Amino acid sequence: NKSSLGHIEMIKDELEIAVLYLKIEKLCHSNIIEWNIDLADGIDEFAICKFTLQPFLENSILHGISEETPNIYIDISAKYGDSTVIITLKDNGAGIRSEKLKEIKKDLSEKSIHYDRHFGICNVNARISNKYYGDGIVNIESTQGKGTTVIIEYSQIEV
């Protein structure tokens, strides 16, 4: 039984944690953070690895706020693929430099975890790509000064 391993929870529970995190960050950053959540009907009842969203949200805020992008807006959506769940987190932040984005994409494709760089993202990628937790992928696209989009796609898992 996958759920007895303690590494997965329902998407609605993961989103509740994500919203609490965003509310705390909004207080800490003088209300310059806004977000929207758009869910396909019933998708929040499917499973997700615990703490999948928070590292990406943290990066949106930590690396997204800049002089050029002082107000952060994060759009979170979850929709159905053919037999997958597709979660997209899109921000309007500072974006990622192209060299750094190449490095992140390389680490994601190799499913490697480095404690000194991109730990949160790579840790989520390693967990979400595990066959027991969704056999999924994490993809990141970014344009400097225009924001970052993270797409997490994994097999539908019922809790």
PyRosetta script that sets phi, psi and omega in degrees:
from pyrosetta import init, pose_from_sequence

init()
pose = pose_from_sequence("NKSSLGHIEMIKDELEIAVLYLKIEKLCHSNIIEWNIDLADGIDEFAICKFTLQPFLENSILHGISEETPNIYIDISAKYGDSTVIITLKDNGAGIRSEKLKEIKKDLSEKSIHYDRHFGICNVNARISNKYYGDGIVNIESTQGKGTTVIIEYSQIEV")
pose.set_psi(1, 116.5)
pose.set_omega(1, -177.0)
pose.set_phi(2, -59.2)
pose.set_psi(2, -43.2)
pose.set_omega(2, -174.8)
pose.set_phi(3, -66.7)
pose.set_psi(3, -22.5)
pose.set_omega(3, 179.2)
pose.set_phi(4, -72.2)
pose.set_psi(4, -13.2)
pose.set_omega(4, 178.5)
pose.set_phi(5, -76.1)
pose.set_psi(5, -15.1)
pose.set_omega(5, 175.4)
pose.set_phi(6, 78.2)
pose.set_psi(6, 7.0)
pose.set_omega(6, -177.7)
pose.set_phi(7, -99.8)
pose.set_psi(7, -4.8)
pose.set_omega(7, -179.2)
pose.set_phi(8, -125.7)
pose.set_psi(8, 157.9)
pose.set_omega(8, 176.4)
pose.set_phi(9, -150.4)
pose.set_psi(9, 174.8)
pose.set_omega(9, 178.2)
pose.set_phi(10, -74.8)
pose.set_psi(10, 148.2)
pose.set_omega(10, 179.3)
pose.set_phi(11, -55.2)
pose.set_psi(11, -39.1)
pose.set_omega(11, -178.6)
pose.set_phi(12, -61.9)
pose.set_psi(12, -34.3)
pose.set_omega(12, 177.5)
pose.set_phi(13, -71.7)
pose.set_psi(13, -39.8)
pose.set_omega(13, 176.8)
pose.set_phi(14, -62.6)
pose.set_psi(14, -40.9)
pose.set_omega(14, 178.9)
pose.set_phi(15, -67.8)
pose.set_psi(15, -35.2)
pose.set_omega(15, 176.8)
pose.set_phi(16, -61.5)
pose.set_psi(16, -43.8)
pose.set_omega(16, 176.9)
pose.set_phi(17, -63.7)
pose.set_psi(17, -42.9)
pose.set_omega(17, -179.6)
pose.set_phi(18, -60.6)
pose.set_psi(18, -43.8)
pose.set_omega(18, -179.3)
pose.set_phi(19, -66.9)
pose.set_psi(19, -40.6)
pose.set_omega(19, 176.3)
pose.set_phi(20, -60.6)
pose.set_psi(20, -43.2)
pose.set_omega(20, 177.8)
pose.set_phi(21, -60.3)
pose.set_psi(21, -46.7)
pose.set_omega(21, -179.5)
pose.set_phi(22, -63.0)
pose.set_psi(22, -37.8)
pose.set_omega(22, 178.6)
pose.set_phi(23, -64.3)
pose.set_psi(23, -41.0)
pose.set_omega(23, 177.7)
pose.set_phi(24, -63.8)
pose.set_psi(24, -46.6)
pose.set_omega(24, 179.6)
pose.set_phi(25, -62.8)
pose.set_psi(25, -37.8)
pose.set_omega(25, 178.8)
pose.set_phi(26, -61.5)
pose.set_psi(26, -43.1)
pose.set_omega(26, 176.8)
pose.set_phi(27, -62.5)
pose.set_psi(27, -42.0)
pose.set_omega(27, -178.3)
pose.set_phi(28, -69.9)
pose.set_psi(28, -24.8)
pose.set_omega(28, -176.4)
pose.set_phi(29, -111.2)
pose.set_psi(29, 29.4)
pose.set_omega(29, 174.6)
pose.set_phi(30, 52.9)
pose.set_psi(30, 44.8)
pose.set_omega(30, 172.7)
pose.set_phi(31, 63.9)
pose.set_psi(31, 26.9)
pose.set_omega(31, 179.6)
pose.set_phi(32, -92.5)
pose.set_psi(32, 8.3)
pose.set_omega(32, -178.3)
pose.set_phi(33, -115.0)
pose.set_psi(33, 128.2)
pose.set_omega(33, 175.3)
pose.set_phi(34, -129.7)
pose.set_psi(34, 158.6)
pose.set_omega(34, 179.3)
pose.set_phi(35, -152.5)
pose.set_psi(35, 162.9)
pose.set_omega(35, 175.7)
pose.set_phi(36, -139.2)
pose.set_psi(36, 142.3)
pose.set_omega(36, 178.0)
pose.set_phi(37, -122.8)
pose.set_psi(37, 127.3)
pose.set_omega(37, -179.8)
pose.set_phi(38, -125.6)
pose.set_psi(38, 115.8)
pose.set_omega(38, -175.9)
pose.set_phi(39, -119.2)
pose.set_psi(39, 137.7)
pose.set_omega(39, 170.5)
pose.set_phi(40, -67.4)
pose.set_psi(40, 148.5)
pose.set_omega(40, -178.4)
pose.set_phi(41, -54.0)
pose.set_psi(41, 126.8)
pose.set_omega(41, 174.1)
pose.set_phi(42, 79.6)
pose.set_psi(42, -6.8)
pose.set_omega(42, -175.3)
pose.set_phi(43, -68.4)
pose.set_psi(43, -25.8)
pose.set_omega(43, -177.9)
pose.set_phi(44, -70.2)
pose.set_psi(44, -6.5)
pose.set_omega(44, 176.7)
pose.set_phi(45, -88.8)
pose.set_psi(45, -8.9)
pose.set_omega(45, 177.3)
pose.set_phi(46, -81.4)
pose.set_psi(46, 167.1)
pose.set_omega(46, -176.1)
pose.set_phi(47, -90.6)
pose.set_psi(47, 160.2)
pose.set_omega(47, 174.4)
pose.set_phi(48, -150.8)
pose.set_psi(48, 152.0)
pose.set_omega(48, 173.4)
pose.set_phi(49, -61.6)
pose.set_psi(49, 139.8)
pose.set_omega(49, 177.1)
pose.set_phi(50, -59.4)
pose.set_psi(50, 144.8)
pose.set_omega(50, 175.9)
pose.set_phi(51, 56.2)
pose.set_psi(51, 40.4)
pose.set_omega(51, 175.6)
pose.set_phi(52, -80.5)
pose.set_psi(52, -41.3)
pose.set_omega(52, -171.9)
pose.set_phi(53, -82.4)
pose.set_psi(53, -37.2)
pose.set_omega(53, -171.6)
pose.set_phi(54, -55.9)
pose.set_psi(54, -44.2)
pose.set_omega(54, 179.6)
pose.set_phi(55, -60.8)
pose.set_psi(55, -35.7)
pose.set_omega(55, 179.3)
pose.set_phi(56, -72.5)
pose.set_psi(56, -39.2)
pose.set_omega(56, 176.6)
pose.set_phi(57, -64.6)
pose.set_psi(57, -41.5)
pose.set_omega(57, 177.7)
pose.set_phi(58, -59.4)
pose.set_psi(58, -43.4)
pose.set_omega(58, 178.5)
pose.set_phi(59, -64.6)
pose.set_psi(59, -39.0)
pose.set_omega(59, 178.4)
pose.set_phi(60, -57.3)
pose.set_psi(60, -39.8)
pose.set_omega(60, -177.7)
pose.set_phi(61, -81.7)
pose.set_psi(61, -52.5)
pose.set_omega(61, -175.7)
pose.set_phi(62, -60.6)
pose.set_psi(62, -45.8)
pose.set_omega(62, -176.5)
pose.set_phi(63, -98.6)
pose.set_psi(63, -12.9)
pose.set_omega(63, -175.8)
pose.set_phi(64, -85.1)
pose.set_psi(64, -31.7)
pose.set_omega(64, -178.7)
pose.set_phi(65, -75.0)
pose.set_psi(65, 126.6)
pose.set_omega(65, 177.2)
pose.set_phi(66, -151.2)
pose.set_psi(66, 176.9)
pose.set_omega(66, 177.1)
pose.set_phi(67, -60.1)
pose.set_psi(67, -38.4)
pose.set_omega(67, -178.8)
pose.set_phi(68, -77.7)
pose.set_psi(68, -25.3)
pose.set_omega(68, -178.4)
pose.set_phi(69, -130.0)
pose.set_psi(69, 69.9)
pose.set_omega(69, -175.1)
pose.set_phi(70, -76.4)
pose.set_psi(70, -20.8)
pose.set_omega(70, 179.7)
pose.set_phi(71, -114.5)
pose.set_psi(71, 124.5)
pose.set_omega(71, -176.4)
pose.set_phi(72, -102.5)
pose.set_psi(72, 130.8)
pose.set_omega(72, 174.0)
pose.set_phi(73, -120.3)
pose.set_psi(73, 128.1)
pose.set_omega(73, -178.2)
pose.set_phi(74, -120.4)
pose.set_psi(74, 125.6)
pose.set_omega(74, 177.9)
pose.set_phi(75, -105.8)
pose.set_psi(75, 120.7)
pose.set_omega(75, 179.7)
pose.set_phi(76, -113.1)
pose.set_psi(76, 126.0)
pose.set_omega(76, 177.0)
pose.set_phi(77, -134.8)
pose.set_psi(77, 151.1)
pose.set_omega(77, 174.8)
pose.set_phi(78, -134.8)
pose.set_psi(78, 125.4)
pose.set_omega(78, 179.5)
pose.set_phi(79, -138.8)
pose.set_psi(79, 171.9)
pose.set_omega(79, -179.6)
pose.set_phi(80, -90.6)
pose.set_psi(80, 136.7)
pose.set_omega(80, 164.4)
pose.set_phi(81, -95.4)
pose.set_psi(81, -161.9)
pose.set_omega(81, 179.4)
pose.set_phi(82, -58.8)
pose.set_psi(82, -55.2)
pose.set_omega(82, 173.7)
pose.set_phi(83, -136.8)
pose.set_psi(83, 30.8)
pose.set_omega(83, -175.7)
pose.set_phi(84, -127.2)
pose.set_psi(84, 168.3)
pose.set_omega(84, 168.2)
pose.set_phi(85, -108.0)
pose.set_psi(85, 133.5)
pose.set_omega(85, 178.3)
pose.set_phi(86, -119.6)
pose.set_psi(86, 114.0)
pose.set_omega(86, 178.3)
pose.set_phi(87, -108.7)
pose.set_psi(87, 128.0)
pose.set_omega(87, -179.7)
pose.set_phi(88, -120.2)
pose.set_psi(88, 131.3)
pose.set_omega(88, 173.8)
pose.set_phi(89, -120.2)
pose.set_psi(89, 118.1)
pose.set_omega(89, -176.3)
pose.set_phi(90, -125.4)
pose.set_psi(90, 129.8)
pose.set_omega(90, 178.5)
pose.set_phi(91, -123.4)
pose.set_psi(91, 165.8)
pose.set_omega(91, 178.9)
pose.set_phi(92, -107.4)
pose.set_psi(92, 27.1)
pose.set_omega(92, -173.8)
pose.set_phi(93, -77.9)
pose.set_psi(93, -162.5)
pose.set_omega(93, -173.4)
pose.set_phi(94, -67.4)
pose.set_psi(94, -18.8)
pose.set_omega(94, -178.6)
pose.set_phi(95, 79.5)
pose.set_psi(95, 179.1)
pose.set_omega(95, -176.2)
pose.set_phi(96, -118.0)
pose.set_psi(96, 132.6)
pose.set_omega(96, 175.6)
pose.set_phi(97, -56.2)
pose.set_psi(97, 145.7)
pose.set_omega(97, -174.4)
pose.set_phi(98, -60.1)
pose.set_psi(98, -38.6)
pose.set_omega(98, 179.8)
pose.set_phi(99, -64.6)
pose.set_psi(99, -43.2)
pose.set_omega(99, -179.5)
pose.set_phi(100, -67.7)
pose.set_psi(100, -38.5)
pose.set_omega(100, 178.5)
pose.set_phi(101, -62.1)
pose.set_psi(101, -40.9)
pose.set_omega(101, 177.4)
pose.set_phi(102, -61.2)
pose.set_psi(102, -41.8)
pose.set_omega(102, 179.2)
pose.set_phi(103, -63.4)
pose.set_psi(103, -44.1)
pose.set_omega(103, 179.3)
pose.set_phi(104, -63.3)
pose.set_psi(104, -45.8)
pose.set_omega(104, -179.1)
pose.set_phi(105, -62.5)
pose.set_psi(105, -37.5)
pose.set_omega(105, 177.6)
pose.set_phi(106, -63.8)
pose.set_psi(106, -46.7)
pose.set_omega(106, 178.7)
pose.set_phi(107, -61.2)
pose.set_psi(107, -40.5)
pose.set_omega(107, 178.6)
pose.set_phi(108, -64.6)
pose.set_psi(108, -44.0)
pose.set_omega(108, -178.2)
pose.set_phi(109, -66.8)
pose.set_psi(109, -31.4)
pose.set_omega(109, 178.6)
pose.set_phi(110, -85.9)
pose.set_psi(110, -7.2)
pose.set_omega(110, -177.4)
pose.set_phi(111, 55.8)
pose.set_psi(111, 33.8)
pose.set_omega(111, -178.3)
pose.set_phi(112, -92.7)
pose.set_psi(112, 152.4)
pose.set_omega(112, 177.7)
pose.set_phi(113, -121.2)
pose.set_psi(113, 123.9)
pose.set_omega(113, 177.3)
pose.set_phi(114, -116.7)
pose.set_psi(114, 128.2)
pose.set_omega(114, -177.7)
pose.set_phi(115, -73.8)
pose.set_psi(115, -17.8)
pose.set_omega(115, -177.1)
pose.set_phi(116, -98.0)
pose.set_psi(116, -6.7)
pose.set_omega(116, 178.9)
pose.set_phi(117, -155.4)
pose.set_psi(117, 138.3)
pose.set_omega(117, 174.7)
pose.set_phi(118, 53.3)
pose.set_psi(118, 31.6)
pose.set_omega(118, -173.7)
pose.set_phi(119, -58.8)
pose.set_psi(119, -49.7)
pose.set_omega(119, -176.4)
pose.set_phi(120, -59.9)
pose.set_psi(120, -47.1)
pose.set_omega(120, -178.8)
pose.set_phi(121, -63.7)
pose.set_psi(121, -47.3)
pose.set_omega(121, -176.7)
pose.set_phi(122, -69.2)
pose.set_psi(122, -33.3)
pose.set_omega(122, 176.7)
pose.set_phi(123, -64.5)
pose.set_psi(123, -45.7)
pose.set_omega(123, 176.7)
pose.set_phi(124, -60.6)
pose.set_psi(124, -44.9)
pose.set_omega(124, -179.1)
pose.set_phi(125, -59.5)
pose.set_psi(125, -43.6)
pose.set_omega(125, -179.8)
pose.set_phi(126, -63.3)
pose.set_psi(126, -40.1)
pose.set_omega(126, 179.9)
pose.set_phi(127, -71.7)
pose.set_psi(127, -46.0)
pose.set_omega(127, -175.2)
pose.set_phi(128, -69.7)
pose.set_psi(128, -24.5)
pose.set_omega(128, -179.8)
pose.set_phi(129, -86.0)
pose.set_psi(129, -7.8)
pose.set_omega(129, 177.9)
pose.set_phi(130, -65.8)
pose.set_psi(130, 135.5)
pose.set_omega(130, -176.0)
pose.set_phi(131, -61.0)
pose.set_psi(131, -24.3)
pose.set_omega(131, 179.5)
pose.set_phi(132, -82.0)
pose.set_psi(132, -16.5)
pose.set_omega(132, -176.1)
pose.set_phi(133, -120.6)
pose.set_psi(133, 25.2)
pose.set_omega(133, 171.1)
pose.set_phi(134, 125.5)
pose.set_psi(134, -13.0)
pose.set_omega(134, 178.3)
pose.set_phi(135, 48.1)
pose.set_psi(135, 47.5)
pose.set_omega(135, -169.8)
pose.set_phi(136, -105.1)
pose.set_psi(136, -174.5)
pose.set_omega(136, 179.5)
pose.set_phi(137, -137.7)
pose.set_psi(137, 153.4)
pose.set_omega(137, 172.8)
pose.set_phi(138, -119.2)
pose.set_psi(138, 128.9)
pose.set_omega(138, 177.3)
pose.set_phi(139, -125.2)
pose.set_psi(139, 139.5)
pose.set_omega(139, -179.8)
pose.set_phi(140, -127.1)
pose.set_psi(140, 129.7)
pose.set_omega(140, 173.0)
pose.set_phi(141, -123.0)
pose.set_psi(141, 143.0)
pose.set_omega(141, -177.9)
pose.set_phi(142, -155.5)
pose.set_psi(142, 146.2)
pose.set_omega(142, 173.5)
pose.set_phi(143, -128.0)
pose.set_psi(143, 126.2)
pose.set_omega(143, -178.2)
pose.set_phi(144, -58.8)
pose.set_psi(144, 131.1)
pose.set_omega(144, 179.6)
pose.set_phi(145, 83.1)
pose.set_psi(145, -6.3)
pose.set_omega(145, -176.9)
pose.set_phi(146, -124.2)
pose.set_psi(146, -11.0)
pose.set_omega(146, 175.5)
pose.set_phi(147, 117.6)
pose.set_psi(147, -179.5)
pose.set_omega(147, -175.1)
pose.set_phi(148, -134.2)
pose.set_psi(148, 141.9)
pose.set_omega(148, 175.1)
pose.set_phi(149, -122.6)
pose.set_psi(149, 127.2)
pose.set_omega(149, 176.7)
pose.set_phi(150, -112.2)
pose.set_psi(150, 127.8)
pose.set_omega(150, 176.8)
pose.set_phi(151, -117.8)
pose.set_psi(151, 121.9)
pose.set_omega(151, 179.2)
pose.set_phi(152, -113.9)
pose.set_psi(152, 119.2)
pose.set_omega(152, -179.8)
pose.set_phi(153, -127.3)
pose.set_psi(153, 130.9)
pose.set_omega(153, -178.4)
pose.set_phi(154, -152.0)
pose.set_psi(154, 162.2)
pose.set_omega(154, -178.3)
pose.set_phi(155, -63.3)
pose.set_psi(155, 142.5)
pose.set_omega(155, 176.9)
pose.set_phi(156, -63.4)
pose.set_psi(156, 127.8)
pose.set_omega(156, 179.4)
pose.set_phi(157, -125.1)
pose.set_psi(157, 127.1)
pose.set_omega(157, 176.2)
pose.set_phi(158, -93.2)
pose.set_psi(158, 139.8)
pose.set_omega(158, -179.4)
pose.set_phi(159, -86.2)
pose.dump_pdb("model.pdb")
